């Protein structure tokens, strides 16, 4: 069984003015990944299909763990017994089903398990139209005024992010999410066709490494700051979210309610502060 690649080679016709020629191009991979949850019970185990997401192959276990955590299905790595691929049906789909087995004794909220998710690479977790679900997952505000970050460091984050996107440099078609220290040091980066998947991969990676909590870090994303990005960062305890694009109104409301610092239109030397909570060191 061949593991799917994060990129694919396709035939294209290159046109430049009156000239055209047949050529090869590299595009970002996009395939469905089903996340299944195996729940131990007194008389055996119960397996439930929880989500199907369109993702760029790679860091699949991190994506599954991050999704389950940011959606409040699990509370941490102690809830996980193992994560594995589940070969089923066609051989070329063997790496597109990931099963997360929970440890015995883990208590689950039946209401959360009743929710069905279908996530495209662009829309994020669809159907979240209010803050109510987040208030259940995050019962308290973030600690204000810490950590502190300077405008100079903020301005450098997008460039560092872009320079570290190895897959984007080959395809030009991937979002990225990166974790930085407040001094601007890159901790980790993940790429995916879905901006929300990139965040889940990043959170899941740190979760599986035992690097939680994330209260001392900054999240930089390559696109806009939508609600789902802020929600996932908030559940992970990340206090500062910096976006190359614009945030949505609901993302701003969420950041302000929970004392998250939210920055948008971040370019070298300028950015907008939509929510501060005392973390942007302007002097």
C-alpha positions as CSV (number, residue, x, y, z in Angstrom):
1,X,0.0,0.0,0.0
2,X,1.4,3.3,-1.1
3,X,1.0,6.2,1.3
4,X,-0.7,9.2,-0.4
5,X,1.6,12.1,-1.3
6,X,1.0,15.7,-0.2
7,X,1.6,16.7,-3.8
8,X,0.7,15.5,-7.2
9,X,2.2,16.0,-10.7
10,X,-0.3,17.0,-13.4
11,X,-0.1,17.7,-17.1
12,X,-0.7,21.4,-18.0
13,X,-0.6,23.7,-21.0
14,X,1.6,26.7,-20.4
15,X,0.5,29.8,-22.2
16,X,2.7,33.0,-22.6
17,X,1.3,35.4,-25.1
18,X,1.2,33.6,-28.4
19,X,3.4,30.7,-27.2
20,X,2.1,27.6,-25.6
21,X,3.7,24.3,-24.6
22,X,2.9,21.1,-22.8
23,X,4.5,20.9,-19.3
24,X,4.3,19.3,-15.9
25,X,3.1,21.1,-12.8
26,X,3.0,20.2,-9.1
27,X,-0.2,20.8,-7.2
28,X,-1.3,20.3,-3.6
29,X,-2.8,16.9,-2.8
30,X,-6.4,16.8,-1.5
31,X,-8.1,13.6,-0.4
32,X,-10.8,12.7,2.1
33,X,-9.9,11.5,5.5
34,X,-12.4,9.8,7.7
35,X,-11.9,10.0,11.5
36,X,-13.3,7.1,13.5
37,X,-13.6,6.8,17.2
38,X,-13.3,3.4,18.9
39,X,-15.0,3.5,22.3
40,X,-14.5,0.7,24.8
41,X,-17.6,-0.7,26.5
42,X,-18.4,-3.4,28.9
43,X,-19.2,-5.9,26.2
44,X,-16.5,-5.0,23.8
45,X,-15.9,-1.8,21.7
46,X,-18.1,0.5,19.7
47,X,-16.7,2.2,16.6
48,X,-18.3,5.4,15.3
49,X,-17.5,7.4,12.2
50,X,-17.1,11.0,13.5
51,X,-15.8,13.2,10.7
52,X,-14.8,13.3,7.0
53,X,-12.4,16.1,6.2
54,X,-10.8,17.0,2.9
55,X,-7.1,17.4,3.7
56,X,-3.6,17.3,2.3
57,X,-2.1,13.9,3.2
58,X,0.5,14.0,5.9
59,X,0.4,14.4,9.7
60,X,-2.8,12.5,9.6
61,X,-2.6,11.3,13.2
62,X,-1.8,14.8,14.4
63,X,-4.9,16.0,12.4
64,X,-7.1,13.5,14.1
65,X,-5.8,14.2,17.6
66,X,-6.0,17.9,17.1
67,X,-9.6,17.8,15.7
68,X,-10.8,15.6,18.6
69,X,-9.2,18.0,21.1
70,X,-10.3,21.3,19.6
71,X,-13.8,19.9,19.2
72,X,-13.9,18.9,22.8
73,X,-14.3,15.2,22.2
74,X,-11.1,14.4,24.2
75,X,-9.5,16.4,26.9
76,X,-5.9,15.3,26.2
77,X,-3.5,12.5,25.3
78,X,-4.4,10.4,28.4
79,X,-7.7,9.8,26.7
80,X,-6.0,8.1,23.7
81,X,-5.1,4.5,23.7
82,X,-3.7,4.5,20.1
83,X,-4.1,6.0,16.7
84,X,-3.9,3.9,13.6
85,X,-4.8,3.7,9.9
86,X,-7.7,1.3,9.2
87,X,-7.4,-0.5,5.9
88,X,-10.8,-1.1,4.5
89,X,-12.2,-1.7,1.0
90,X,-10.0,-0.4,-1.8
91,X,-6.3,-0.6,-1.2
92,X,-5.7,3.0,-2.4
93,X,-8.0,4.2,0.4
94,X,-6.1,2.4,3.2
95,X,-4.4,5.6,4.4
96,X,-7.6,7.7,4.3
97,X,-9.3,6.2,7.4
98,X,-7.8,7.0,10.8
99,X,-9.2,5.3,13.9
100,X,-8.6,6.8,17.4
101,X,-9.0,4.2,20.2
102,X,-10.0,5.7,23.5
103,X,-8.8,4.3,26.9
104,X,-11.2,2.5,29.0
105,X,-13.0,4.7,31.5
106,X,-13.0,7.9,29.3
107,X,-16.3,9.7,29.7
108,X,-17.8,11.2,26.6
109,X,-20.5,13.7,26.1
110,X,-23.2,12.0,24.0
111,X,-24.4,15.3,22.6
112,X,-21.0,15.9,21.0
113,X,-20.9,12.4,19.5
114,X,-24.3,13.0,17.9
115,X,-22.9,15.8,15.9
116,X,-21.9,14.8,12.4
117,X,-19.1,16.7,10.7
118,X,-18.4,17.1,7.0
119,X,-15.5,19.5,6.4
120,X,-14.3,20.8,3.0
121,X,-10.9,22.1,2.6
122,X,-12.2,25.7,2.5
123,X,-15.2,26.1,4.8
124,X,-13.9,25.1,8.2
125,X,-16.2,23.4,10.7
126,X,-19.5,24.4,9.1
127,X,-22.7,25.3,11.0
128,X,-21.1,27.0,14.0
129,X,-23.1,30.2,14.0
130,X,-22.9,31.2,17.7
131,X,-20.5,31.3,20.6
132,X,-22.5,28.9,22.8
133,X,-20.5,25.8,21.9
134,X,-17.2,27.5,22.7
135,X,-18.5,28.7,26.0
136,X,-19.0,25.1,27.0
137,X,-15.5,24.0,25.9
138,X,-13.8,27.1,27.4
139,X,-15.3,27.9,30.7
140,X,-12.9,30.7,31.6
141,X,-11.0,33.6,30.0
142,X,-7.4,33.5,29.0
143,X,-4.9,35.2,31.4
144,X,-4.6,38.8,30.1
145,X,-1.3,40.7,29.6
146,X,0.8,37.6,29.1
147,X,2.8,36.8,27.1
148,X,3.7,40.2,25.7
149,X,4.8,40.7,22.0
150,X,6.3,43.7,20.3
151,X,5.0,45.2,17.0
152,X,8.5,44.5,15.5
153,X,8.2,40.8,16.2
154,X,4.6,40.7,14.9
155,X,5.7,42.2,11.6
156,X,8.3,39.5,11.1
157,X,6.0,36.5,11.6
158,X,4.3,36.3,8.2
159,X,7.7,36.4,6.4
160,X,9.1,33.6,8.6
161,X,5.9,31.6,8.0
162,X,6.1,32.0,4.3
163,X,9.8,31.2,4.1
164,X,9.2,28.0,6.1
165,X,6.3,26.7,3.8
166,X,8.2,23.9,2.0
167,X,5.0,22.5,0.3
168,X,3.7,26.0,-0.7
169,X,7.0,26.8,-2.4
170,X,6.4,23.7,-4.6
171,X,2.6,24.1,-5.2
172,X,1.5,27.6,-4.4
173,X,-1.7,26.2,-3.0
174,X,-1.5,25.5,0.7
175,X,-2.4,27.3,3.9
176,X,-0.1,27.2,6.9
177,X,-0.3,27.5,10.6
178,X,2.8,28.1,12.8
179,X,3.5,28.3,16.4
180,X,6.0,31.0,17.6
181,X,7.5,32.2,20.8
182,X,6.8,35.8,21.7
183,X,10.4,36.6,20.6
184,X,9.6,35.4,17.1
185,X,11.3,32.0,17.2
186,X,9.6,29.3,15.1
187,X,8.5,26.3,17.1
188,X,6.6,24.3,14.5
189,X,4.7,24.7,11.2
190,X,2.0,22.6,9.5
191,X,0.5,23.0,6.0
192,X,-2.8,21.9,4.5
193,X,-5.3,22.8,1.8
194,X,-7.6,23.6,4.7
195,X,-6.7,26.5,7.0
196,X,-8.5,24.8,9.8
197,X,-6.8,21.5,9.1
198,X,-3.4,23.2,9.4
199,X,-4.3,24.5,12.9
200,X,-5.6,21.0,13.9
201,X,-2.4,19.4,12.7
202,X,-0.4,22.0,14.7
203,X,-2.4,21.5,17.9
204,X,-2.5,17.7,17.5
205,X,1.3,17.7,17.0
206,X,1.9,19.6,20.2
207,X,-0.7,17.5,22.0
208,X,0.9,14.2,21.0
209,X,4.4,15.5,21.9
210,X,3.2,16.4,25.4
211,X,4.0,20.1,24.8
212,X,0.8,21.4,26.3
213,X,-0.1,23.9,27.7
214,X,0.3,26.4,24.8
215,X,-0.3,29.6,26.9
216,X,3.1,31.0,26.1
217,X,2.9,30.9,22.3
218,X,1.7,32.9,19.3
219,X,-0.3,31.3,16.4
220,X,0.4,32.8,13.0
221,X,-1.9,31.7,10.1
222,X,-1.4,32.4,6.4
223,X,-5.0,33.4,5.6
224,X,-7.9,35.1,7.2
225,X,-8.9,34.8,10.9
226,X,-12.2,33.1,10.7
227,X,-14.3,31.9,13.7
228,X,-13.0,28.3,13.5
229,X,-9.4,29.4,13.6
230,X,-9.9,31.5,16.7
231,X,-12.1,28.8,18.3
232,X,-9.5,26.1,17.9
233,X,-6.7,28.4,19.2
234,X,-8.8,29.3,22.2
235,X,-9.5,25.6,23.1
236,X,-5.8,25.0,22.8
237,X,-5.1,27.9,25.2
238,X,-3.1,30.0,22.6
239,X,-3.4,33.6,23.7
240,X,-2.3,35.5,20.6
241,X,-3.5,34.8,17.0
242,X,-1.9,36.7,14.1
243,X,-3.5,36.6,10.7
244,X,-2.2,37.7,7.3
245,X,-5.9,38.4,6.2
246,X,-8.9,39.8,7.9
247,X,-10.8,38.3,10.9
248,X,-14.6,37.8,10.7
249,X,-17.0,39.6,13.0
250,X,-17.7,36.5,15.0
251,X,-14.0,35.8,15.4
252,X,-13.6,39.3,16.8
253,X,-16.5,38.8,19.2
254,X,-15.0,35.5,20.4
255,X,-11.5,36.9,20.9
256,X,-12.8,39.9,22.9
257,X,-15.1,37.7,25.1
258,X,-12.3,35.4,26.1
259,X,-9.4,38.0,26.3
260,X,-7.5,36.7,23.3
261,X,-5.2,39.0,21.3
262,X,-6.3,39.0,17.7
263,X,-4.3,40.7,15.0
264,X,-5.2,41.0,11.3
265,X,-3.8,42.3,8.0
266,X,-0.3,41.7,9.4
267,X,2.3,43.0,7.1
268,X,5.9,44.1,7.8
269,X,5.6,47.3,9.8
270,X,1.8,47.4,10.2
271,X,-1.2,45.5,11.4
272,X,-4.7,45.9,13.0
273,X,-5.4,45.0,16.6
274,X,-8.9,43.7,16.9
275,X,-8.6,42.5,20.5
276,X,-5.6,43.3,22.7
277,X,-6.0,42.1,26.3
278,X,-2.8,44.0,27.1
279,X,-0.4,41.8,25.2
280,X,0.8,44.1,22.4
281,X,3.7,46.1,23.8
282,X,3.3,49.4,22.0
283,X,5.9,51.2,24.1
